Amino acid sequence: MAKYIIDGGRPLKGKINASGAKNAALPIMAASILASGKVYLRNVPNISDVWVMIDLLRDMGAEVKFEPDGNLFMDTGNVKDKPASYELVRKIHASFDITGPLLARFRRAEVPLPGGCVIGTRAVDLHIMGFERLGIEVKLEHGILRAKAKEITGTKVYFSKTSVGATKNVMMAACLAKGETIIENAACEPEVQDLANFLNKCGAKIKGHGTKDIVINGVDRLHGAEYSVVSDRIETGTYLFAVAKAGGDILIEKANPQNLRAVLDVLARIGVDTKVTSDTIRLKSQKKFNSVDIITEPYPGFPTDLQPPLVAMLTTANGTSFIEETIFNGRFGYIDELRRMGADIIIRNRGAVIRGVKNLTGAPVEAYDLRAGGALVIAALSANGTSEVYGIEYIERGYEEFERKISSLGGIIRRVS
């Protein structure tokens, strides 16, 4: 079983580039099914989730070429409306993003319910409701969504709860619909905005993305395009929290501080200095910072994906912190692993009470999902002694060149198979 061996207690200093956003790249890749022509994407992260999506698209007939520099070429002209492979779909939750594009292009789709990290309920009821509002007949049988429509017709779709996944799928399905679709209470996340920007580059007519009301006017067809994926705010936040906890000085280039306002606000509240330009973030830390109370919320609130890295950082804060998780009901599964390293954390309903301790101690720990893995690495980098972090296949799903970037900052980490 592969693992990271990390010798902790060293400050992290240096400069890295932010990678392209996993949560933007994957739906944009799925959206290429809508394009009649070749799609050329830049700044695509070289992570295992991207390779799963590549395999899924290839299995459906697409031509895909991924270059080491993050350039991805796709031609979906020969994609067929065949049932999506369960063996591939079960690996990542983002695989379900192909449903909307398949429905828009072929007026039918057969997609197994998705897999991915075990962090809580990710229901597809809002996806189904949105499809049905567009005039699509949907059946959910034995874990497989089967949908078809003679015609997709624009309408109003109201989400009772903000859903990133449902917003993406309904928006993509509506691109080739007849008439106007309005998504009310839509997700505002930067990755949703990036998907809409890509679709508009391909000829879609989408307005209001980044607000609670997205308006899509259906067109007859979309064409190919060149597009650069937005930088990964979750990766950037993870490195900021790592350096804040371990101490040091980091400059992150090709970042997007505008998408990290909630994170930068937290760092300011705990007393960690940051300086930003239009595309860089610099953080200096002396390993001394204060406690904070946070609630995870949809964008522009504090992101649930950075809750585990934040908790890992706060294990050595001055005072007691409280983190309430409102998005995923199973997100605190990693807490026992932090306790193995000496953290003082109590779970109360959907919240975590973190009493800051002087130091963490290296220990063998295991990640059971992607962001929990990032949290355990943050803890290990600042802990006294050596840690072994297992389950790194989850980490490598979302953090590009994690070992190399940490090593370039002076962290002592090695991957052992």
C-alpha positions as CSV (number, residue, x, y, z in Angstrom):
1,M,0.0,0.0,0.0
2,A,1.4,3.4,-1.0
3,K,2.1,5.9,1.7
4,Y,3.8,9.2,2.4
5,I,6.5,9.3,5.0
6,I,6.8,12.8,6.4
7,D,9.4,14.2,8.8
8,G,7.7,17.1,10.5
9,G,8.7,20.2,12.4
10,R,10.3,22.2,9.5
11,P,9.1,25.6,8.2
12,L,8.0,25.7,4.6
13,K,9.5,28.4,2.4
14,G,9.5,29.0,-1.3
15,K,7.4,29.6,-4.3
16,I,4.9,27.4,-6.2
17,N,2.3,27.8,-8.9
18,A,-1.4,27.1,-8.3
19,S,-2.7,24.2,-10.4
20,G,-5.8,24.2,-12.5
21,A,-9.0,23.5,-10.5
22,K,-10.0,19.9,-10.4
23,N,-13.7,20.9,-9.8
24,A,-13.7,23.1,-12.9
25,A,-11.6,20.9,-15.2
26,L,-13.8,17.8,-14.8
27,P,-17.2,19.3,-15.7
28,I,-15.6,21.2,-18.5
29,M,-14.2,18.0,-19.9
30,A,-17.7,16.5,-19.6
31,A,-19.2,19.6,-21.4
32,S,-16.9,18.9,-24.4
33,I,-19.5,16.3,-25.4
34,L,-21.7,19.3,-26.3
35,A,-19.2,20.8,-28.7
36,S,-19.2,20.0,-32.4
37,G,-15.5,20.4,-33.0
38,K,-12.2,20.2,-31.2
39,V,-11.7,21.4,-27.7
40,Y,-8.3,22.6,-26.4
41,L,-8.0,23.1,-22.7
42,R,-5.0,24.6,-20.9
43,N,-4.1,24.4,-17.2
44,V,-5.6,21.0,-16.6
45,P,-4.2,19.3,-13.5
46,N,-2.4,16.0,-13.9
47,I,-4.3,14.1,-11.2
48,S,-6.0,10.7,-11.2
49,D,-9.5,12.1,-11.3
50,V,-8.7,13.7,-14.7
51,W,-7.4,10.4,-16.0
52,V,-10.6,8.7,-15.0
53,M,-12.6,11.3,-16.9
54,I,-10.3,10.8,-19.9
55,D,-10.9,7.1,-19.8
56,L,-14.7,7.6,-19.5
57,L,-14.7,10.0,-22.5
58,R,-12.6,7.6,-24.6
59,D,-14.8,4.7,-23.7
60,M,-17.7,6.7,-25.2
61,G,-15.8,7.3,-28.4
62,A,-13.9,10.6,-27.8
63,E,-10.4,11.2,-29.0
64,V,-8.4,12.6,-26.1
65,K,-4.7,13.6,-25.8
66,F,-3.3,14.9,-22.5
67,E,0.2,16.5,-22.5
68,P,2.5,16.8,-19.5
69,D,2.3,20.6,-19.5
70,G,-1.4,20.5,-18.7
71,N,-2.7,20.9,-22.3
72,L,-5.7,18.7,-23.1
73,F,-7.0,18.1,-26.6
74,M,-10.5,16.5,-27.1
75,D,-12.6,15.7,-30.1
76,T,-16.0,14.3,-29.1
77,G,-17.4,14.1,-32.7
78,N,-17.6,10.3,-32.5
79,V,-19.1,10.0,-29.0
80,K,-22.0,7.6,-28.9
81,D,-25.0,7.6,-26.6
82,K,-24.0,4.3,-25.1
83,P,-24.5,3.5,-21.4
84,A,-21.7,5.0,-19.3
85,S,-19.3,2.4,-17.8
86,Y,-20.1,1.6,-14.2
87,E,-16.5,0.6,-13.6
88,L,-15.4,4.2,-14.5
89,V,-18.4,6.2,-13.2
90,R,-18.1,4.6,-9.7
91,K,-14.6,6.0,-9.2
92,I,-15.4,9.7,-9.1
93,H,-18.5,11.8,-8.3
94,A,-17.8,14.2,-11.2
95,S,-18.5,11.4,-13.7
96,F,-22.2,12.2,-13.2
97,D,-21.5,15.5,-15.0
98,I,-21.7,13.7,-18.3
99,T,-25.5,13.3,-17.8
100,G,-26.6,16.8,-18.8
101,P,-24.4,16.9,-21.9
102,L,-25.6,13.5,-23.1
103,L,-29.2,14.5,-22.7
104,A,-28.6,17.8,-24.6
105,R,-26.8,16.1,-27.5
106,F,-28.6,12.8,-27.8
107,R,-31.9,13.4,-25.9
108,R,-31.1,10.3,-23.8
109,A,-28.6,9.1,-21.2
110,E,-27.9,6.0,-19.1
111,V,-25.5,6.8,-16.3
112,P,-24.9,4.8,-13.1
113,L,-25.0,6.7,-9.8
114,P,-21.6,8.1,-9.1
115,G,-18.9,7.1,-6.6
116,G,-16.0,9.0,-5.1
117,C,-15.1,10.0,-1.5
118,V,-17.2,8.9,1.4
119,I,-18.0,12.3,3.0
120,G,-21.7,12.1,3.3
121,T,-24.9,12.1,1.2
122,R,-24.7,13.3,-2.3
123,A,-28.2,12.8,-3.5
124,V,-29.2,13.2,-7.2
125,D,-32.8,14.2,-6.5
126,L,-32.2,17.9,-7.5
127,H,-30.6,16.7,-10.7
128,I,-33.7,14.6,-11.5
129,M,-36.1,17.4,-10.6
130,G,-34.2,19.8,-12.9
131,F,-34.2,17.3,-15.8
132,E,-37.9,16.7,-15.4
133,R,-38.7,20.4,-15.4
134,L,-36.9,20.5,-18.8
135,G,-39.3,17.9,-20.1
136,I,-37.0,14.9,-19.7
137,E,-38.4,11.6,-18.6
138,V,-36.3,10.1,-15.8
139,K,-36.2,6.7,-14.2
140,L,-33.9,5.6,-11.4
141,E,-33.6,1.8,-11.5
142,H,-31.1,-0.4,-9.7
143,G,-28.6,2.4,-9.2
144,I,-28.8,3.6,-12.8
145,L,-30.3,6.8,-14.0
146,R,-32.1,6.4,-17.4
147,A,-33.4,9.5,-19.0
148,K,-34.8,10.4,-22.4
149,A,-36.8,13.2,-24.1
150,K,-38.3,14.0,-27.4
151,E,-37.5,17.6,-26.9
152,I,-35.8,19.6,-24.1
153,T,-37.8,22.8,-23.4
154,G,-36.6,25.8,-21.5
155,T,-38.4,26.5,-18.2
156,K,-37.9,27.8,-14.7
157,V,-36.0,25.5,-12.3
158,Y,-35.9,26.3,-8.6
159,F,-33.6,24.5,-6.3
160,S,-34.8,24.2,-2.7
161,K,-31.2,23.8,-1.7
162,T,-28.2,25.1,-3.4
163,S,-26.5,22.3,-5.4
164,V,-23.3,22.7,-7.4
165,G,-23.8,19.3,-9.2
166,A,-27.4,20.0,-10.1
167,T,-26.7,23.5,-11.2
168,K,-24.0,22.2,-13.6
169,N,-26.0,19.4,-15.0
170,V,-29.2,21.4,-15.6
171,M,-27.2,24.3,-17.1
172,M,-25.5,22.0,-19.5
173,A,-28.7,20.2,-20.5
174,A,-30.4,23.6,-21.1
175,C,-27.7,24.8,-23.5
176,L,-29.3,23.1,-26.5
177,A,-32.9,23.4,-25.2
178,K,-35.7,25.1,-27.0
179,G,-36.2,28.5,-25.4
180,E,-35.1,30.1,-22.2
181,T,-34.2,28.3,-18.9
182,I,-33.8,30.1,-15.6
183,I,-32.1,28.4,-12.7
184,E,-33.2,29.9,-9.4
185,N,-31.1,29.5,-6.3
186,A,-28.2,28.4,-8.4
187,A,-24.8,27.6,-7.1
188,C,-22.4,30.5,-7.4
189,E,-19.1,28.7,-7.0
190,P,-16.1,29.8,-9.2
191,E,-16.0,26.4,-10.8
192,V,-19.7,26.8,-11.9
193,Q,-18.8,30.2,-13.3
194,D,-15.8,28.7,-15.1
195,L,-18.0,26.0,-16.7
196,A,-20.4,28.7,-17.9
197,N,-17.6,30.7,-19.3
198,F,-16.3,27.7,-21.2
199,L,-19.8,27.0,-22.6
200,N,-20.2,30.6,-23.7
201,K,-16.8,30.3,-25.4
202,C,-18.3,27.4,-27.4
203,G,-21.3,29.4,-28.4
204,A,-23.7,29.0,-25.5
205,K,-25.8,31.9,-24.3
206,I,-25.6,31.9,-20.5
207,K,-26.0,35.0,-18.3
208,G,-26.0,35.5,-14.5
209,H,-23.5,32.8,-13.6
210,G,-21.9,33.8,-10.3
211,T,-25.3,35.0,-9.0
212,K,-28.3,33.1,-7.7
213,D,-30.2,33.3,-11.0
214,I,-28.6,31.8,-14.1
215,V,-30.4,32.4,-17.5
216,I,-29.7,30.0,-20.4
217,N,-31.0,30.7,-23.9
218,G,-30.9,27.5,-25.9
219,V,-29.0,27.4,-29.2
220,D,-28.9,24.9,-32.0
221,R,-25.3,23.8,-31.6
222,L,-22.0,24.5,-29.8
223,H,-18.6,24.6,-31.4
224,G,-15.1,23.8,-30.3
225,A,-13.0,26.3,-28.4
226,E,-9.7,27.0,-26.6
227,Y,-10.0,27.6,-22.9
228,S,-7.8,27.9,-19.8
229,V,-9.1,26.4,-16.6
230,V,-9.3,28.6,-13.5
231,S,-6.8,28.0,-10.7
232,D,-7.6,25.6,-7.9
233,R,-8.8,27.6,-4.8
234,I,-8.9,24.4,-2.7
235,E,-5.3,23.5,-3.4
236,T,-4.2,27.1,-2.8
237,G,-6.0,27.2,0.5
238,T,-4.5,23.9,1.6
239,Y,-0.9,25.2,1.0
240,L,-1.8,28.4,2.8
241,F,-3.0,26.5,5.9
242,A,0.0,24.2,5.8
243,V,2.4,27.1,5.9
244,A,0.4,29.0,8.5
245,K,0.6,25.9,10.8
246,A,4.2,24.8,10.1
247,G,5.6,28.3,9.9
248,G,7.5,29.8,7.0
249,D,7.0,32.0,3.9
250,I,5.2,31.0,0.7
251,L,4.4,32.8,-2.5
252,I,1.7,31.2,-4.6
253,E,1.6,32.4,-8.2
254,K,-1.1,31.9,-10.8
255,A,-3.6,32.0,-8.0
256,N,-6.9,33.8,-7.9
257,P,-7.3,35.7,-4.6
258,Q,-10.7,36.9,-5.5
259,N,-12.0,33.3,-5.2
260,L,-10.4,32.9,-1.8
261,R,-11.9,35.9,0.1
262,A,-13.4,33.7,2.8
263,V,-10.1,31.9,3.4
264,L,-8.0,35.1,3.5
265,D,-10.6,36.5,6.0
266,V,-10.0,33.5,8.2
267,L,-6.2,33.9,8.1
268,A,-6.6,37.6,8.9
269,R,-8.9,36.8,11.9
270,I,-6.4,34.3,13.4
271,G,-3.5,36.8,13.0
272,V,-1.6,35.4,9.9
273,D,-0.2,38.0,7.5
274,T,-1.0,37.7,3.8
275,K,-0.4,40.0,0.8
276,V,-2.2,39.6,-2.5
277,T,-1.9,40.9,-6.1
278,S,-4.3,40.1,-8.9
279,D,-2.7,36.6,-9.3
280,T,-0.4,36.0,-6.3
281,I,-0.8,35.3,-2.6
282,R,2.1,35.6,-0.1
283,L,1.9,34.3,3.4
284,K,4.3,34.6,6.3
285,S,3.8,32.7,9.5
286,Q,5.7,32.3,12.8
287,K,3.5,29.3,13.8
288,K,1.6,31.5,16.3
289,F,-2.1,32.1,15.6
290,N,-5.4,32.4,17.4
291,S,-8.5,30.2,17.4
292,V,-11.6,31.0,15.3
293,D,-15.2,29.9,14.8
294,I,-16.3,29.0,11.3
295,I,-19.4,27.7,9.5
296,T,-19.0,26.0,6.2
297,E,-21.3,27.5,3.5
298,P,-21.9,27.6,-0.2
299,Y,-19.7,30.2,-2.1
300,P,-18.9,32.9,-1.2
301,G,-18.9,31.4,2.3
302,F,-16.1,29.2,3.7
303,P,-15.8,26.1,1.5
304,T,-16.5,22.7,2.9
305,D,-13.6,21.2,1.0
306,L,-11.2,23.3,3.1
307,Q,-12.8,22.4,6.4
308,P,-10.5,19.4,7.1
309,P,-7.3,21.4,6.3
310,L,-8.5,24.3,8.5
311,V,-9.2,21.9,11.4
312,A,-5.7,20.4,11.0
313,M,-4.2,23.9,11.3
314,L,-6.3,24.9,14.3
315,T,-5.2,21.9,16.3
316,T,-2.3,24.0,17.6
317,A,-4.0,27.4,17.7
318,N,-4.1,29.5,20.8
319,G,-7.5,28.9,22.4
320,T,-10.6,26.9,21.4
321,S,-12.1,26.9,17.9
322,F,-15.5,25.7,16.8
323,I,-16.2,24.5,13.2
324,E,-19.8,23.7,12.1
325,E,-20.2,21.6,8.9
326,T,-23.4,22.3,7.1
327,I,-22.7,20.7,3.7
328,F,-21.7,17.1,4.1
329,N,-22.9,14.9,7.0
330,G,-19.9,12.6,7.0
331,R,-17.1,15.1,6.7
332,F,-15.5,14.6,10.2
333,G,-14.4,11.0,9.6
334,Y,-10.7,12.0,9.8
335,I,-10.9,13.4,13.3
336,D,-9.8,10.2,15.0
337,E,-6.6,10.2,12.8
338,L,-5.8,13.7,14.1
339,R,-6.4,12.5,17.7
340,R,-3.8,9.8,17.1
341,M,-1.3,12.7,16.6
342,G,-2.3,14.3,19.8
343,A,-5.1,16.7,18.7
344,D,-7.8,17.6,21.3
345,I,-11.0,17.5,19.3
346,I,-14.6,16.7,20.3
347,I,-17.4,16.2,17.8
348,R,-20.8,17.7,18.7
349,N,-23.6,16.9,16.2
350,R,-22.4,18.6,13.0
351,G,-19.6,20.6,14.7
352,A,-16.1,20.1,16.0
353,V,-14.6,21.7,19.1
354,I,-10.9,22.0,18.7
355,R,-8.8,22.9,21.8
356,G,-5.4,24.0,20.7
357,V,-2.5,21.9,21.9
358,K,1.2,22.9,22.0
359,N,2.4,20.3,19.5
360,L,1.3,17.3,17.5
361,T,3.3,14.2,17.4
362,G,4.1,12.0,14.3
363,A,2.0,8.9,14.0
364,P,0.7,6.4,11.4
365,V,-2.6,7.7,10.0
366,E,-4.9,6.9,7.1
367,A,-6.9,9.1,4.8
368,Y,-10.3,8.0,3.8
369,D,-11.1,10.9,1.4
370,L,-9.3,13.5,-0.6
371,R,-9.5,16.6,1.7
372,A,-9.0,14.6,4.8
373,G,-5.8,13.4,3.2
374,G,-4.7,17.0,2.7
375,A,-5.5,17.7,6.4
376,L,-3.4,14.8,7.6
377,V,-0.4,15.9,5.5
378,I,-0.7,19.4,7.0
379,A,-0.7,17.9,10.5
380,A,2.3,15.7,9.7
381,L,4.3,18.5,8.2
382,S,4.2,20.5,11.5
383,A,4.3,17.5,13.9
384,N,7.2,16.5,16.0
385,G,8.7,13.3,14.6
386,T,7.8,11.1,11.6
387,S,4.4,10.3,10.3
388,E,3.2,7.7,7.8
389,V,0.1,8.8,5.8
390,Y,-1.7,6.0,4.2
391,G,-4.6,6.2,1.7
392,I,-2.7,8.6,-0.6
393,E,-4.6,7.4,-3.6
394,Y,-7.3,9.7,-2.4
395,I,-4.8,12.6,-2.0
396,E,-3.6,12.1,-5.6
397,R,-7.1,12.4,-6.9
398,G,-7.0,16.1,-6.3
399,Y,-3.6,17.5,-5.5
400,E,-1.2,17.7,-8.5
401,E,2.4,16.9,-7.8
402,F,1.8,17.1,-4.1
403,E,5.1,15.4,-3.1
404,R,7.2,17.6,-5.4
405,K,5.5,20.9,-4.4
406,I,5.9,20.2,-0.7
407,S,9.5,19.1,-1.2
408,S,10.2,22.3,-3.1
409,L,9.1,24.3,0.0
410,G,11.5,22.4,2.2
411,G,9.1,19.8,3.5
412,I,10.6,16.3,4.1
413,I,8.2,13.9,2.3
414,R,8.7,10.8,0.3
415,R,6.3,8.4,-1.4
416,V,6.8,4.8,-0.7
417,S,4.9,2.1,-2.7
